[in-house]
Amino acid sequence: MIKFAITGSLSSGKSTASKIISSNLGPLFNADNVVKKLYKTNSFKKKISRVLKINSKINIKSEIKKQIQEKKNHIKKNRTNHSSIC
């Protein structure tokens, strides 16, 4: 059996590509389904709320996305052009 992974950023088509490929090749492990179940568990909500310092009663998934985007923007702003240093 051949195993491979499809990676990419949010909304890049990973799930669609996986479904197309698996329809001809066999079983598919879909991490999205596992994550959806995880977001519904109280223990995960409590733990992630504590780590990210957010209110566990809000939409945790959207808050995580928001924090990831803020960190990406911060990294882009502070990235140094290495060719200008040399």
N, CA, C and O atoms as a printed pandas DataFrame, in Angstrom:
     atom_number atom_name residue_name chain_id  residue_number  x_coord  y_coord  z_coord
0              1         N          MET        A               1    0.836   -1.173    0.000
1              2        CA          MET        A               1    0.000    0.000    0.000
2              3         C          MET        A               1    0.888    1.246    0.000
3              4         O          MET        A               1    1.854    1.335    0.758
4              5         N          ILE        A               2    0.554    2.176   -0.837
5              6        CA          ILE        A               2    1.275    3.444   -0.903
6              7         C          ILE        A               2    0.572    4.441    0.012
7              8         O          ILE        A               2   -0.651    4.576   -0.024
8              9         N          LYS        A               3    1.359    5.138    0.834
9             10        CA          LYS        A               3    0.818    6.165    1.720
10            11         C          LYS        A               3    1.435    7.503    1.341
11            12         O          LYS        A               3    2.635    7.593    1.086
12            13         N          PHE        A               4    0.615    8.528    1.307
13            14        CA          PHE        A               4    1.138    9.870    1.066
14            15         C          PHE        A               4    0.257   10.880    1.769
15            16         O          PHE        A               4   -0.864   10.577    2.177
16            17         N          ALA        A               5    0.777   12.070    1.902
17            18        CA          ALA        A               5    0.060   13.136    2.607
18            19         C          ALA        A               5   -0.120   14.320    1.674
19            20         O          ALA        A               5    0.729   14.606    0.830
20            21         N          ILE        A               6   -1.222   14.987    1.841
21            22        CA          ILE        A               6   -1.482   16.214    1.102
22            23         C          ILE        A               6   -1.475   17.343    2.128
23            24         O          ILE        A               6   -2.227   17.315    3.102
24            25         N          THR        A               7   -0.627   18.324    1.901
25            26        CA          THR        A               7   -0.523   19.448    2.835
26            27         C          THR        A               7   -0.814   20.749    2.107
27            28         O          THR        A               7   -0.766   20.813    0.878
28            29         N          GLY        A               8   -1.112   21.772    2.872
29            30        CA          GLY        A               8   -1.366   23.082    2.295
30            31         C          GLY        A               8   -1.994   23.989    3.324
31            32         O          GLY        A               8   -2.336   23.557    4.425
32            33         N          SER        A               9   -2.143   25.231    2.965
33            34        CA          SER        A               9   -2.713   26.204    3.896
34            35         C          SER        A               9   -4.230   26.070    3.937
35            36         O          SER        A               9   -4.811   25.255    3.220
36            37         N          LEU        A              10   -4.865   26.876    4.782
37            38        CA          LEU        A              10   -6.315   26.860    4.911
38            39         C          LEU        A              10   -6.979   27.111    3.560
39            40         O          LEU        A              10   -6.551   27.978    2.798
40            41         N          SER        A              11   -8.017   26.353    3.276
41            42        CA          SER        A              11   -8.823   26.508    2.050
42            43         C          SER        A              11   -8.004   26.380    0.773
43            44         O          SER        A              11   -8.266   27.081   -0.205
44            45         N          SER        A              12   -7.020   25.496    0.775
45            46        CA          SER        A              12   -6.190   25.331   -0.420
46            47         C          SER        A              12   -6.638   24.158   -1.289
47            48         O          SER        A              12   -6.059   23.924   -2.350
48            49         N          GLY        A              13   -7.668   23.412   -0.852
49            50        CA          GLY        A              13   -8.181   22.315   -1.663
50            51         C          GLY        A              13   -7.703   20.937   -1.264
51            52         O          GLY        A              13   -7.862   19.980   -2.022
52            53         N          LYS        A              14   -7.115   20.824   -0.074
53            54        CA          LYS        A              14   -6.595   19.523    0.391
54            55         C          LYS        A              14   -7.696   18.472    0.473
55            56         O          LYS        A              14   -7.511   17.345    0.013
56            57         N          SER        A              15   -8.826   18.827    1.049
57            58        CA          SER        A              15   -9.924   17.865    1.219
58            59         C          SER        A              15  -10.485   17.437   -0.127
59            60         O          SER        A              15  -10.774   16.258   -0.334
60            61         N          THR        A              16  -10.640   18.378   -1.035
61            62        CA          THR        A              16  -11.155   18.056   -2.364
62            63         C          THR        A              16  -10.198   17.123   -3.094
63            64         O          THR        A              16  -10.626   16.133   -3.688
64            65         N          ALA        A              17   -8.918   17.430   -3.053
65            66        CA          ALA        A              17   -7.923   16.576   -3.710
66            67         C          ALA        A              17   -7.909   15.187   -3.081
67            68         O          ALA        A              17   -7.803   14.184   -3.787
68            69         N          SER        A              18   -8.015   15.126   -1.770
69            70        CA          SER        A              18   -8.017   13.842   -1.067
70            71         C          SER        A              18   -9.197   12.975   -1.488
71            72         O          SER        A              18   -9.047   11.775   -1.716
72            73         N          LYS        A              19  -10.364   13.589   -1.588
73            74        CA          LYS        A              19  -11.559   12.849   -1.980
74            75         C          LYS        A              19  -11.432   12.308   -3.396
75            76         O          LYS        A              19  -11.811   11.168   -3.664
76            77         N          ILE        A              20  -10.906   13.109   -4.291
77            78        CA          ILE        A              20  -10.739   12.677   -5.679
78            79         C          ILE        A              20   -9.767   11.511   -5.755
79            80         O          ILE        A              20  -10.039   10.513   -6.422
80            81         N          ILE        A              21   -8.644   11.636   -5.076
81            82        CA          ILE        A              21   -7.622   10.588   -5.109
82            83         C          ILE        A              21   -8.118    9.318   -4.436
83            84         O          ILE        A              21   -7.928    8.225   -4.969
84            85         N          SER        A              22   -8.745    9.441   -3.283
85            86        CA          SER        A              22   -9.161    8.252   -2.535
86            87         C          SER        A              22  -10.311    7.507   -3.201
87            88         O          SER        A              22  -10.503    6.318   -2.948
88            89         N          SER        A              23  -11.078    8.187   -4.046
89            90        CA          SER        A              23  -12.201    7.508   -4.696
90            91         C          SER        A              23  -11.712    6.379   -5.597
91            92         O          SER        A              23  -12.452    5.432   -5.860
92            93         N          ASN        A              24  -10.491    6.473   -6.063
93            94        CA          ASN        A              24   -9.929    5.442   -6.932
94            95         C          ASN        A              24   -8.931    4.530   -6.222
95            96         O          ASN        A              24   -8.669    3.423   -6.693
96            97         N          LEU        A              25   -8.380    4.972   -5.113
97            98        CA          LEU        A              25   -7.271    4.237   -4.502
98            99         C          LEU        A              25   -7.602    3.493   -3.218
99           100         O          LEU        A              25   -6.893    2.552   -2.861
100          101         N          GLY        A              26   -8.637    3.877   -2.527
101          102        CA          GLY        A              26   -8.945    3.165   -1.297
102          103         C          GLY        A              26   -9.167    4.066   -0.117
103          104         O          GLY        A              26   -9.619    5.201   -0.272
104          105         N          PRO        A              27   -8.844    3.562    1.099
105          106        CA          PRO        A              27   -9.172    4.287    2.328
106          107         C          PRO        A              27   -8.453    5.626    2.446
107          108         O          PRO        A              27   -7.357    5.830    1.925
108          109         N          LEU        A              28   -9.121    6.521    3.153
109          110        CA          LEU        A              28   -8.585    7.861    3.347
110          111         C          LEU        A              28   -8.657    8.214    4.825
111          112         O          LEU        A              28   -9.712    8.087    5.447
112          113         N          PHE        A              29   -7.544    8.653    5.386
113          114        CA          PHE        A              29   -7.555    9.212    6.738
114          115         C          PHE        A              29   -7.708   10.705    6.571
115          116         O          PHE        A              29   -6.859   11.353    5.958
116          117         N          ASN        A              30   -8.768   11.255    7.104
117          118        CA          ASN        A              30   -9.045   12.670    6.973
118          119         C          ASN        A              30   -8.868   13.346    8.332
119          120         O          ASN        A              30   -9.699   13.193    9.227
120          121         N          ALA        A              31   -7.791   14.082    8.471
121          122        CA          ALA        A              31   -7.509   14.764    9.736
122          123         C          ALA        A              31   -8.563   15.812   10.062
123          124         O          ALA        A              31   -8.792   16.116   11.233
124          125         N          ASP        A              32   -9.208   16.368    9.039
125          126        CA          ASP        A              32  -10.265   17.360    9.283
126          127         C          ASP        A              32  -11.379   16.779   10.140
127          128         O          ASP        A              32  -11.894   17.452   11.033
128          129         N          ASN        A              33  -11.753   15.529    9.872
129          130        CA          ASN        A              33  -12.816   14.897   10.662
130          131         C          ASN        A              33  -12.391   14.708   12.112
131          132         O          ASN        A              33  -13.195   14.881   13.028
132          133         N          VAL        A              34  -11.137   14.355   12.316
133          134        CA          VAL        A              34  -10.619   14.176   13.675
134          135         C          VAL        A              34  -10.616   15.508   14.409
135          136         O          VAL        A              34  -10.992   15.580   15.579
136          137         N          VAL        A              35  -10.192   16.556   13.725
137          138        CA          VAL        A              35  -10.134   17.884   14.346
138          139         C          VAL        A              35  -11.537   18.390   14.680
139          140         O          VAL        A              35  -11.737   19.004   15.728
140          141         N          LYS        A              36  -12.513   18.139   13.798
141          142        CA          LYS        A              36  -13.892   18.556   14.080
142          143         C          LYS        A              36  -14.397   17.923   15.369
143          144         O          LYS        A              36  -15.043   18.586   16.181
144          145         N          LYS        A              37  -14.105   16.649   15.556
145          146        CA          LYS        A              37  -14.508   15.967   16.790
146          147         C          LYS        A              37  -13.773   16.549   17.991
147          148         O          LYS        A              37  -14.353   16.718   19.064
148          149         N          LEU        A              38  -12.491   16.853   17.801
149          150        CA          LEU        A              38  -11.674   17.397   18.876
150          151         C          LEU        A              38  -12.221   18.733   19.372
151          152         O          LEU        A              38  -12.285   18.977   20.576
152          153         N          TYR        A              39  -12.616   19.600   18.430
153          154        CA          TYR        A              39  -13.152   20.912   18.796
154          155         C          TYR        A              39  -14.423   20.808   19.630
155          156         O          TYR        A              39  -14.771   21.749   20.344
156          157         N          LYS        A              40  -15.115   19.689   19.552
157          158        CA          LYS        A              40  -16.364   19.512   20.291
158          159         C          LYS        A              40  -16.157   19.002   21.714
159          160         O          LYS        A              40  -17.091   19.018   22.516
160          161         N          THR        A              41  -14.947   18.550   22.038
161          162        CA          THR        A              41  -14.707   18.004   23.381
162          163         C          THR        A              41  -14.397   19.117   24.368
163          164         O          THR        A              41  -13.645   20.042   24.060
164          165         N          ASN        A              42  -14.978   19.021   25.550
165          166        CA          ASN        A              42  -14.772   20.041   26.587
166          167         C          ASN        A              42  -13.332   20.099   27.063
167          168         O          ASN        A              42  -12.811   21.179   27.342
168          169         N          SER        A              43  -12.682   18.941   27.160
169          170        CA          SER        A              43  -11.298   18.945   27.649
170          171         C          SER        A              43  -10.384   19.715   26.700
171          172         O          SER        A              43   -9.494   20.434   27.152
172          173         N          PHE        A              44  -10.593   19.574   25.391
173          174        CA          PHE        A              44   -9.790   20.317   24.421
174          175         C          PHE        A              44  -10.080   21.813   24.544
175          176         O          PHE        A              44   -9.162   22.632   24.564
176          177         N          LYS        A              45  -11.369   22.158   24.626
177          178        CA          LYS        A              45  -11.739   23.567   24.735
178          179         C          LYS        A              45  -11.096   24.219   25.946
179          180         O          LYS        A              45  -10.588   25.337   25.858
180          181         N          LYS        A              46  -11.116   23.525   27.074
181          182        CA          LYS        A              46  -10.517   24.078   28.294
182          183         C          LYS        A              46   -9.013   24.244   28.151
183          184         O          LYS        A              46   -8.447   25.274   28.516
184          185         N          LYS        A              47   -8.373   23.200   27.609
185          186        CA          LYS        A              47   -6.919   23.239   27.483
186          187         C          LYS        A              47   -6.461   24.321   26.505
187          188         O          LYS        A              47   -5.551   25.090   26.814
188          189         N          ILE        A              48   -7.081   24.385   25.333
189          190        CA          ILE        A              48   -6.663   25.367   24.333
190          191         C          ILE        A              48   -6.995   26.786   24.781
191          192         O          ILE        A              48   -6.269   27.729   24.466
192          193         N          SER        A              49   -8.096   26.933   25.517
193          194        CA          SER        A              49   -8.455   28.253   26.051
194          195         C          SER        A              49   -7.415   28.737   27.048
195          196         O          SER        A              49   -7.065   29.917   27.077
196          197         N          ARG        A              50   -6.929   27.815   27.860
197          198        CA          ARG        A              50   -5.908   28.161   28.847
198          199         C          ARG        A              50   -4.591   28.533   28.150
199          200         O          ARG        A              50   -3.958   29.529   28.499
200          201         N          VAL        A              51   -4.193   27.733   27.173
201          202        CA          VAL        A              51   -2.915   27.958   26.492
202          203         C          VAL        A              51   -2.936   29.275   25.703
203          204         O          VAL        A              51   -1.980   30.050   25.747
204          205         N          LEU        A              52   -4.036   29.516   24.985
205          206        CA          LEU        A              52   -4.123   30.714   24.151
206          207         C          LEU        A              52   -4.688   31.925   24.885
207          208         O          LEU        A              52   -4.768   33.023   24.332
208          209         N          LYS        A              53   -5.082   31.704   26.150
209          210        CA          LYS        A              53   -5.631   32.788   26.973
210          211         C          LYS        A              53   -6.862   33.416   26.317
211          212         O          LYS        A              53   -6.948   34.632   26.150
212          213         N          ILE        A              54   -7.812   32.550   25.951
213          214        CA          ILE        A              54   -9.063   33.017   25.363
214          215         C          ILE        A              54  -10.237   32.476   26.175
215          216         O          ILE        A              54  -10.093   31.524   26.941
216          217         N          ASN        A              55  -11.385   33.094   25.994
217          218        CA          ASN        A              55  -12.610   32.680   26.680
218          219         C          ASN        A              55  -13.112   31.384   26.042
219          220         O          ASN        A              55  -13.320   31.340   24.829
220          221         N          SER        A              56  -13.307   30.347   26.823
221          222        CA          SER        A              56  -13.720   29.051   26.294
222          223         C          SER        A              56  -15.156   29.052   25.786
223          224         O          SER        A              56  -15.590   28.087   25.157
224          225         N          LYS        A              57  -15.895   30.119   26.050
225          226        CA          LYS        A              57  -17.292   30.181   25.623
226          227         C          LYS        A              57  -17.446   30.761   24.212
227          228         O          LYS        A              57  -18.519   30.667   23.615
228          229         N          ILE        A              58  -16.376   31.357   23.683
229          230        CA          ILE        A              58  -16.448   31.912   22.330
230          231         C          ILE        A              58  -16.143   30.826   21.307
231          232         O          ILE        A              58  -15.829   29.693   21.674
232          233         N          ASN        A              59  -16.234   31.166   20.036
233          234        CA          ASN        A              59  -15.915   30.227   18.965
234          235         C          ASN        A              59  -14.395   30.033   18.925
235          236         O          ASN        A              59  -13.662   30.867   18.395
236          237         N          ILE        A              60  -13.952   28.938   19.484
237          238        CA          ILE        A              60  -12.516   28.696   19.633
238          239         C          ILE        A              60  -11.826   28.569   18.279
239          240         O          ILE        A              60  -10.718   29.072   18.096
240          241         N          LYS        A              61  -12.470   27.907   17.341
241          242        CA          LYS        A              61  -11.863   27.704   16.023
242          243         C          LYS        A              61  -11.560   29.040   15.346
243          244         O          LYS        A              61  -10.475   29.225   14.795
244          245         N          SER        A              62  -12.508   29.962   15.385
245          246        CA          SER        A              62  -12.277   31.259   14.742
246          247         C          SER        A              62  -11.213   32.057   15.485
247          248         O          SER        A              62  -10.460   32.809   14.866
248          249         N          GLU        A              63  -11.144   31.901   16.801
249          250        CA          GLU        A              63  -10.119   32.606   17.580
250          251         C          GLU        A              63   -8.727   32.059   17.262
251          252         O          GLU        A              63   -7.764   32.821   17.178
252          253         N          ILE        A              64   -8.624   30.755   17.089
253          254        CA          ILE        A              64   -7.328   30.157   16.720
254          255         C          ILE        A              64   -6.895   30.677   15.353
255          256         O          ILE        A              64   -5.743   31.074   15.177
256          257         N          LYS        A              65   -7.807   30.677   14.387
257          258        CA          LYS        A              65   -7.495   31.204   13.047
258          259         C          LYS        A              65   -7.033   32.657   13.135
259          260         O          LYS        A              65   -6.070   33.054   12.479
260          261         N          LYS        A              66   -7.731   33.439   13.951
261          262        CA          LYS        A              66   -7.397   34.857   14.116
262          263         C          LYS        A              66   -5.977   35.008   14.666
263          264         O          LYS        A              66   -5.199   35.824   14.173
264          265         N          GLN        A              67   -5.645   34.211   15.694
265          266        CA          GLN        A              67   -4.311   34.312   16.291
266          267         C          GLN        A              67   -3.228   33.854   15.316
267          268         O          GLN        A              67   -2.143   34.434   15.275
268          269         N          ILE        A              68   -3.517   32.823   14.536
269          270        CA          ILE        A              68   -2.542   32.368   13.532
270          271         C          ILE        A              68   -2.295   33.470   12.515
271          272         O          ILE        A              68   -1.147   33.759   12.176
272          273         N          GLN        A              69   -3.370   34.091   12.025
273          274        CA          GLN        A              69   -3.237   35.164   11.044
274          275         C          GLN        A              69   -2.458   36.342   11.613
275          276         O          GLN        A              69   -1.626   36.923   10.917
276          277         N          GLU        A              70   -2.714   36.701   12.864
277          278        CA          GLU        A              70   -1.981   37.799   13.497
278          279         C          GLU        A              70   -0.496   37.477   13.591
279          280         O          GLU        A              70    0.344   38.347   13.360
280          281         N          LYS        A              71   -0.170   36.241   13.926
281          282        CA          LYS        A              71    1.243   35.847   14.021
282          283         C          LYS        A              71    1.903   35.870   12.647
283          284         O          LYS        A              71    3.057   36.282   12.527
284          285         N          LYS        A              72    1.183   35.430   11.600
285          286        CA          LYS        A              72    1.725   35.473   10.242
286          287         C          LYS        A              72    2.014   36.909    9.844
287          288         O          LYS        A              72    3.074   37.204    9.293
288          289         N          ASN        A              73    1.073   37.804   10.121
289          290        CA          ASN        A              73    1.263   39.212    9.780
290          291         C          ASN        A              73    2.442   39.809   10.530
291          292         O          ASN        A              73    3.212   40.590    9.971
292          293         N          HIS        A              74    2.581   39.438   11.801
293          294        CA          HIS        A              74    3.703   39.923   12.605
294          295         C          HIS        A              74    5.041   39.438   12.030
295          296         O          HIS        A              74    6.004   40.201   11.955
296          297         N          ILE        A              75    5.087   38.173   11.628
297          298        CA          ILE        A              75    6.311   37.604   11.052
298          299         C          ILE        A              75    6.650   38.306    9.745
299          300         O          ILE        A              75    7.811   38.640    9.507
300          301         N          LYS        A              76    5.644   38.538    8.886
301          302        CA          LYS        A              76    5.886   39.216    7.611
302          303         C          LYS        A              76    6.423   40.623    7.832
303          304         O          LYS        A              76    7.330   41.057    7.122
304          305         N          LYS        A              77    5.872   41.341    8.808
305          306        CA          LYS        A              77    6.327   42.706    9.088
306          307         C          LYS        A              77    7.769   42.735    9.566
307          308         O          LYS        A              77    8.511   43.669    9.265
308          309         N          ASN        A              78    8.163   41.711   10.313
309          310        CA          ASN        A              78    9.491   41.706   10.925
310          311         C          ASN        A              78   10.521   40.885   10.158
311          312         O          ASN        A              78   11.641   40.692   10.631
312          313         N          ARG        A              79   10.151   40.406    8.988
313          314        CA          ARG        A              79   11.078   39.599    8.187
314          315         C          ARG        A              79   12.142   40.508    7.590
315          316         O          ARG        A              79   11.840   41.597    7.102
316          317         N          THR        A              80   13.373   40.057    7.633
317          318        CA          THR        A              80   14.484   40.837    7.098
318          319         C          THR        A              80   14.864   40.312    5.721
319          320         O          THR        A              80   14.915   39.100    5.508
320          321         N          ASN        A              81   15.124   41.197    4.811
321          322        CA          ASN        A              81   15.591   40.820    3.488
322          323         C          ASN        A              81   17.077   40.513    3.592
323          324         O          ASN        A              81   17.898   41.423    3.714
324          325         N          HIS        A              82   17.421   39.236    3.543
325          326        CA          HIS        A              82   18.820   38.825    3.759
326          327         C          HIS        A              82   19.760   39.351    2.674
327          328         O          HIS        A              82   20.945   39.561    2.936
328          329         N          SER        A              83   19.254   39.564    1.473
329          330        CA          SER        A              83   20.137   40.055    0.410
330          331         C          SER        A              83   20.595   41.473    0.691
331          332         O          SER        A              83   21.656   41.874    0.213
332          333         N          SER        A              84   19.829   42.246    1.453
333          334        CA          SER        A              84   20.238   43.616    1.775
334          335         C          SER        A              84   21.318   43.638    2.853
335          336         O          SER        A              84   22.028   44.632    3.005
336          337         N          ILE        A              85   21.440   42.550    3.595
337          338        CA          ILE        A              85   22.463   42.482    4.644
338          339         C          ILE        A              85   23.832   42.163    4.066
339          340         O          ILE        A              85   24.846   42.669    4.547
340          341         N          CYS        A              86   23.863   41.329    3.040
341          342        CA          CYS        A              86   25.140   40.865    2.460
342          343         C          CYS        A              86   25.841   41.912    1.667
343          344         O          CYS        A              86   26.918   41.659    1.127
